[in-house]
Amino acid sequence: MLLLKALQGDAVRAEAARTIPKRPADEPALLSFAQRRLFFIDQLYPHSPAYNMPAAVRLRGPLQVHVLEQSFNEEIRRHEILRTRFALVSGEPVQVVSPAAPVSLSLVDLSETEGEPVARELAKREGRRPFDLALGPLLHLSLLRLSDNDHIVVLTMHHIITDAWSIDIFLRELSVLYESYATARQSPLPELSIQYADYAYWQRQRFDDTVLDRELDYWKKQLDGVTAIPELRTDLPRPAVQTYHGSQHIFSVDKELSEQLHALSRRSNVTPFMLLLAVFKVLLYCYTGHPDVVVGSPVDNRQRVELEGMIGFFLNTLVLRTDLSGNPEFEHLLELVREMVLGAHAHQQLPFETLVSSLQPDRNIGRTLLFQVWFLYQVAPPVAAPHATIDMTGFPVDYEISHNDLRLNLIETPAEISGAFEYNTDLFRAATIQRFVRQFEMLARLIVKDPGMRVNELAGALSQAERERQAETQRQRKQANLDRLSNVKRRAIAEVV
């Protein structure tokens, strides 16, 4: 019995050691590793909209604006990070949390305008409105009224206080709060056990030399020589200073192909993320001709229970490297990608900033470090309505910002896989991105039909299809020119007659 109690005591102490504690009250609220990187980027390029995180949500139904405003204020009270600004104290950046204070929701009435086009333009303008990290607030909220029963919420936060997961949390909690307040009930959301500043303090404390050396050893082996990989070929000369001018090409993978991709992933014992990452890497190989393919990919980095419901900047970046040399069959490539992804996720806690500092790649203000291409695959979370009478859906807006040279975002919905190629318009033309989309879908169809095809066979099939397409385009243009000449001749004859 004494031994059992002792073991139970050890278990309790071990569990307590795993719990993230509140930071000491007398300690400054230092920044997390990820926040420090964005803070110093902002010092170089102050008030740039490049790291804004905008979202627009459409609300259809009899909206109670005062209840929505009350819900927003409760969100801001619950999460200290939403009322945090950043200051330099003795040369060190720190988080400064402002007291909770009522925030008024800006309402813009568009009912007498053209409606959606005007709303989309205003949402884009709001999404690009710059922040001042020192002054705050780092959260902008506005409400656009299209009609009494049709509104658009425009929410923009600076990336230093949020990430995509956090925006989902914000909207889910907003839904719960609105439903409660609209029916005269109290908030059912429990208080948070810790705040983001506590996490930042804990993160900086836990990376002692032992943990750091172990994680760095893995990544140094994975990325040995990665700084020597050639840059992605672009349509236009790379500017001397990195720009964030962007656009996107949205597309959908039809239901039949989506189902075939899921079936192949199950047969191959890989996730859809791994499968489509392998397809994307083959596409990049076809485009560059270089077999050492490196892409960046975000990971939510929330392995701790305490972090699952918190708003903040937890996102970490994984560098995913695959060697396609030797002309492997796609099935074998898929095995390589699977092992690489599993290893990367097992070592996801090393901050990307620490990795870059250790590898010391050549600094070039004209491009990102270690990789220029980004890949993201996510399952779309169900969007709950804030109230039984309100329908909440996304309101797509092109904010004309791109953080990378090229980025493939894929989202799995119940109906299909949808995607968007986001690209830097100072580097790529729209026609190139359209070709990427065509070839990505063509590769996917070839692979689900015969996953035993080798990488060079897939590249050859794409090249042949592109040549045939160009020949057909030229034939159609020639025929169109002949038709125009015929029409001119007919009109000339008719005039003479």
Secondary structure by P-SEA (a helix, b strand, c coil): caaaaaaaaaaaaaaaaaccccccccccccccaaaaaaaaaaaaccccccccbbbbbbbccccaaaaaaaaaaaaaaacccccbbbbbcccbbbbbbccbbbbbbbbbbccccccaaaaaaaaaaaaaccccccccccbbbbbbbccccbbbbbbbbccccccaaaaaaaaaaaaaaaaaaaaccccccccccccaaaaaaaaaaaccaaaaaaaaaaaaaacccccccccccccccccccccccbbbbbbbccaaaaaaaaaaaaaacccaaaaaaaaaaaaaaaaccccbbbbbbbbcccccccccccccccbbbbbbbbbccccccaaaaaaaaaaaaaaaaaaccccaaaaaaaacccccccccccccbbbbbbcccbbbbccccbbbbbbbbccccccccbbbbbbbcccbbbbbbccccccccaaaaaaaaaaaaaaaaaaaacccccaaaaaaaaaaaaaaaaaaaaaaaaaaaaaaaaaaaaaaaaaac
